Amino acid sequence: MDELQLEDLDVTKIDFAGLIDTYVIPWGINIIFALLIFIVGKFLVNVITNLVKKLMGKAKVDAILVNFIGSIIKSVLLLFVVIAALDQLGVNTTSLIALIGAAGLAIGLALQGSLQNLASGVMLIIFRPFTAGDFVEAGGAMGVVEEIGIFTTMMRTGDNKEVIVPNGQMFGGIITNYSRRDTRRVDMVFGIGYGDDIRKAKDIMTGIIAADERILKDPEPLIAVGELADSSVNFNVRPWVSSGDYWGVYFDLNEKIKLAFDDNGISIPFPQMDVHLDKSE
């Protein structure tokens, strides 16, 4: 076979004008329009996202939720922009959308627990049963809320341990917020012996409570006999304090009342057991 010589090709027979009209110009126009769709679409996505964030900020929505919703809106809108740009290039976007849907379903099933925590995190941020800095009991843990994340809530315990609780547990159970109210009632029980003077014991506790400036006058503190128990007469002592003074008052009252009872000869009974031996055998 004779080798094909370059000079044998008749370049003049190639229809460059037809190629340009058939392929170059249409493809060039499609690429330009696709780029315009992407650039303008991306600009509009940023405008819409920023507008939504500003509106949520004016509505005093939590900053964590604002950023989270803004990210979701931006991602979804950008996905539509990309699909529109690919459609302009002639790509079969129907199959692409079906593929994205199937992938989303598979990811959703694989991350079912994480999605539950995410949804619970959004609910915590929207309904705000607690905020950062509150002392709460929830999700099997107790401590000060340090941070409310999308998937987990970080808490600091009284002995300065860091506890991370999934939001699903936090939102799915009972939440006790000890910091939500400005005031709290200190519930205490003091028992005295049946042979002690009830009036004197009550006067001692009344004087100690009245002398503590941290204890509120309104509501009025309660000091009353709550139970005639097996071995003691039990007083219910219930003063009201500011939430921040709760533990200080609790510990101080325990110490002061015990010392005052000792100084005035009032006993605080403790459980006892008498054992009788039968020596008849």
C-alpha positions as CSV (number, residue, x, y, z in Angstrom):
1,M,0.0,0.0,0.0
2,D,1.3,3.4,-1.0
3,E,1.9,5.8,1.9
4,L,-0.6,8.6,2.0
5,Q,1.1,11.8,1.2
6,L,0.1,15.0,2.9
7,E,0.2,16.9,-0.3
8,D,-2.4,14.5,-1.8
9,L,-5.1,15.9,0.6
10,D,-7.2,18.5,-1.0
11,V,-7.8,20.9,1.9
12,T,-9.9,23.1,-0.3
13,K,-12.6,20.4,-0.2
14,I,-13.2,20.7,3.6
15,D,-16.2,22.9,4.2
16,F,-15.0,25.1,7.0
17,A,-18.0,27.4,6.7
18,G,-20.3,24.4,7.2
19,L,-18.4,23.2,10.3
20,I,-18.5,26.6,11.8
21,D,-22.2,27.0,11.1
22,T,-23.1,23.5,12.2
23,Y,-20.9,23.0,15.3
24,V,-18.8,25.9,16.4
25,I,-21.4,28.7,16.4
26,P,-24.2,26.6,18.1
27,W,-21.8,25.1,20.7
28,G,-20.2,28.5,21.3
29,I,-23.6,30.1,21.8
30,N,-24.7,27.3,24.2
31,I,-21.4,27.6,26.2
32,I,-21.8,31.3,26.5
33,F,-25.4,31.1,27.6
34,A,-24.5,28.3,30.0
35,L,-21.8,30.5,31.5
36,L,-24.2,33.4,31.7
37,I,-26.8,31.2,33.4
38,F,-24.3,30.0,36.0
39,I,-22.8,33.5,36.7
40,V,-26.1,35.3,36.9
41,G,-27.7,32.4,38.8
42,K,-24.8,32.3,41.3
43,F,-25.2,36.1,41.8
44,L,-29.0,35.8,42.4
45,V,-28.4,32.8,44.8
46,N,-26.1,35.0,46.9
47,V,-28.6,37.9,46.8
48,I,-31.5,35.6,47.9
49,T,-29.4,33.9,50.6
50,N,-28.2,37.2,52.1
51,L,-31.8,38.5,51.9
52,V,-33.2,35.5,53.8
53,K,-30.4,35.8,56.4
54,K,-31.1,39.5,56.9
55,L,-34.9,38.8,57.3
56,M,-34.2,36.0,59.9
57,G,-31.7,38.3,61.7
58,K,-34.4,41.0,62.0
59,A,-36.8,38.4,63.3
60,K,-34.2,37.6,66.0
61,V,-33.7,34.1,64.9
62,D,-30.7,32.3,66.5
63,A,-27.5,32.9,64.6
64,I,-26.8,29.1,64.4
65,L,-30.2,28.6,62.7
66,V,-29.6,31.5,60.4
67,N,-26.3,30.1,59.1
68,F,-27.7,26.6,58.8
69,I,-30.8,27.6,56.8
70,G,-28.8,30.0,54.7
71,S,-26.4,27.1,53.8
72,I,-29.2,24.8,52.8
73,I,-31.0,27.5,50.7
74,K,-27.7,28.3,48.9
75,S,-26.9,24.7,48.2
76,V,-30.3,23.9,46.8
77,L,-30.5,27.0,44.6
78,L,-26.9,26.4,43.3
79,L,-27.9,22.9,42.4
80,F,-30.8,24.2,40.3
81,V,-28.5,26.7,38.7
82,V,-26.0,24.0,37.7
83,I,-28.8,21.8,36.3
84,A,-30.1,24.8,34.3
85,A,-26.6,25.4,32.9
86,L,-26.1,21.8,32.0
87,D,-29.5,21.7,30.3
88,Q,-28.4,24.7,28.2
89,L,-25.4,22.6,27.1
90,G,-27.7,19.8,26.0
91,V,-26.9,17.4,28.9
92,N,-29.8,15.1,29.7
93,T,-30.6,16.5,33.1
94,T,-33.6,14.2,33.7
95,S,-31.2,11.3,34.3
96,L,-29.0,13.6,36.4
97,I,-31.9,14.6,38.6
98,A,-33.0,11.0,39.0
99,L,-29.4,10.1,40.0
100,I,-29.2,12.9,42.6
101,G,-32.6,11.8,44.0
102,A,-31.4,8.2,44.4
103,A,-28.1,9.3,45.9
104,G,-30.0,11.5,48.3
105,L,-32.3,8.7,49.4
106,A,-29.4,6.4,50.0
107,I,-27.5,9.0,52.0
108,G,-30.7,9.7,54.0
109,L,-31.2,6.0,54.9
110,A,-27.5,5.7,55.8
111,L,-27.6,8.8,58.0
112,Q,-31.0,8.3,59.5
113,G,-29.7,8.8,63.1
114,S,-27.7,11.9,62.1
115,L,-30.7,13.4,60.3
116,Q,-32.8,12.9,63.5
117,N,-30.1,14.7,65.5
118,L,-30.1,17.5,62.8
119,A,-33.9,17.9,62.9
120,S,-33.8,17.9,66.8
121,G,-31.0,20.6,66.7
122,V,-33.2,22.7,64.5
123,M,-36.1,22.3,66.9
124,L,-33.9,23.2,69.8
125,I,-32.8,26.4,68.1
126,I,-36.3,27.3,67.0
127,F,-38.2,26.6,70.2
128,R,-35.3,27.5,72.6
129,P,-36.1,25.4,75.7
130,F,-32.6,26.5,76.8
131,T,-29.8,28.7,75.5
132,A,-26.1,28.8,76.0
133,G,-25.3,29.5,79.7
134,D,-28.4,27.8,81.1
135,F,-28.0,25.1,83.7
136,V,-30.2,22.2,82.5
137,E,-30.9,18.5,83.0
138,A,-31.7,16.8,79.8
139,G,-30.6,13.8,77.7
140,G,-29.3,11.9,80.8
141,A,-26.9,14.7,81.6
142,M,-26.8,17.8,83.9
143,G,-24.7,20.9,83.5
144,V,-24.3,24.3,81.9
145,V,-25.0,24.5,78.2
146,E,-21.9,25.6,76.4
147,E,-22.9,25.3,72.8
148,I,-25.9,24.1,70.8
149,G,-24.8,22.6,67.6
150,I,-26.6,21.2,64.6
151,F,-26.1,17.6,65.7
152,T,-25.0,17.7,69.3
153,T,-25.2,19.9,72.4
154,M,-22.1,20.5,74.5
155,M,-22.5,20.8,78.3
156,R,-20.1,21.5,81.2
157,T,-20.8,19.7,84.4
158,G,-20.3,21.1,87.9
159,D,-16.9,19.4,88.2
160,N,-15.8,20.9,84.9
161,K,-16.2,17.9,82.7
162,E,-17.3,18.3,79.1
163,V,-20.3,16.3,78.1
164,I,-21.5,16.0,74.4
165,V,-25.1,14.8,74.1
166,P,-26.9,14.0,70.7
167,N,-29.6,16.5,70.0
168,G,-32.1,13.6,69.5
169,Q,-31.7,12.7,73.2
170,M,-31.9,16.3,74.3
171,F,-35.1,17.1,72.4
172,G,-36.7,13.7,72.7
173,G,-36.9,13.6,76.5
174,I,-37.8,15.7,79.5
175,I,-35.8,19.0,79.8
176,T,-35.5,20.7,83.1
177,N,-34.1,24.2,82.9
178,Y,-32.9,25.5,86.2
179,S,-31.9,28.9,84.9
180,R,-35.0,29.9,82.9
181,R,-36.7,31.6,85.9
182,D,-35.2,34.4,87.8
183,T,-36.1,32.9,91.2
184,R,-36.1,29.4,92.7
185,R,-37.4,27.8,95.9
186,V,-35.0,26.0,98.1
187,D,-36.7,22.9,99.4
188,M,-35.2,21.6,102.7
189,V,-36.3,19.2,105.5
190,F,-35.0,19.5,109.1
191,G,-36.0,16.9,111.7
192,I,-36.0,17.4,115.5
193,G,-36.7,15.0,118.3
194,Y,-40.2,14.4,119.7
195,G,-38.9,15.7,123.1
196,D,-37.6,19.0,121.7
197,D,-39.5,22.3,121.7
198,I,-41.2,22.8,118.3
199,R,-41.8,26.5,118.8
200,K,-38.1,27.1,119.8
201,A,-36.9,25.2,116.7
202,K,-39.2,27.2,114.5
203,D,-38.0,30.5,116.0
204,I,-34.4,29.6,115.4
205,M,-34.9,28.7,111.8
206,T,-37.0,31.8,111.2
207,G,-34.3,34.0,112.7
208,I,-31.6,32.5,110.5
209,I,-33.6,32.9,107.4
210,A,-34.6,36.5,108.2
211,A,-30.9,37.4,108.7
212,D,-29.8,36.1,105.3
213,E,-30.1,39.0,102.8
214,R,-30.1,36.6,99.8
215,I,-33.4,35.1,100.8
216,L,-36.4,37.0,99.3
217,K,-39.1,38.5,101.4
218,D,-41.7,38.0,98.6
219,P,-42.7,35.2,98.3
220,E,-42.6,34.7,102.0
221,P,-40.4,31.8,103.2
222,L,-42.3,28.8,104.5
223,I,-41.4,27.1,107.8
224,A,-43.9,24.5,108.8
225,V,-44.2,21.0,110.3
226,G,-44.5,18.7,107.4
227,E,-44.5,15.3,108.9
228,L,-44.6,13.4,112.2
229,A,-42.2,10.7,111.2
230,D,-41.2,7.5,113.0
231,S,-38.4,9.1,114.9
232,S,-38.6,12.8,114.3
233,V,-40.7,15.8,113.8
234,N,-39.9,17.1,110.3
235,F,-40.0,20.7,109.3
236,N,-40.4,21.8,105.7
237,V,-38.2,24.9,105.1
238,R,-38.8,26.6,101.8
239,P,-37.3,30.0,101.2
240,W,-37.2,31.7,97.8
241,V,-33.9,33.0,96.3
242,S,-32.5,34.4,93.1
243,S,-31.5,31.5,90.9
244,G,-27.8,32.3,91.1
245,D,-27.9,32.2,94.9
246,Y,-29.6,28.7,95.2
247,W,-26.6,26.6,96.1
248,G,-25.0,29.1,98.3
249,V,-28.2,29.5,100.4
250,Y,-28.7,25.7,100.4
251,F,-25.3,24.9,101.9
252,D,-25.3,27.8,104.3
253,L,-28.7,27.0,105.8
254,N,-27.7,23.4,106.4
255,E,-24.7,24.5,108.3
256,K,-26.2,27.4,110.2
257,I,-29.3,25.5,111.3
258,K,-27.3,22.5,112.5
259,L,-25.0,24.7,114.5
260,A,-27.9,26.7,116.0
261,F,-29.7,23.5,117.0
262,D,-26.5,22.3,118.7
263,D,-26.1,25.5,120.6
264,N,-29.7,25.5,121.8
265,G,-29.9,21.8,122.8
266,I,-32.2,20.7,120.0
267,S,-31.4,17.3,118.7
268,I,-31.5,16.1,115.1
269,P,-32.5,12.4,115.3
270,F,-30.8,9.8,113.1
271,P,-31.9,6.3,112.3
272,Q,-31.3,3.8,115.0
273,M,-31.9,0.1,115.5
274,D,-32.3,-1.7,118.8
275,V,-31.4,-5.4,118.9
276,H,-32.8,-7.5,121.7
277,L,-31.2,-10.9,122.4
278,D,-33.4,-13.7,123.6
279,K,-31.4,-15.5,126.4
280,S,-34.1,-17.9,127.3
281,E,-32.5,-20.8,125.4
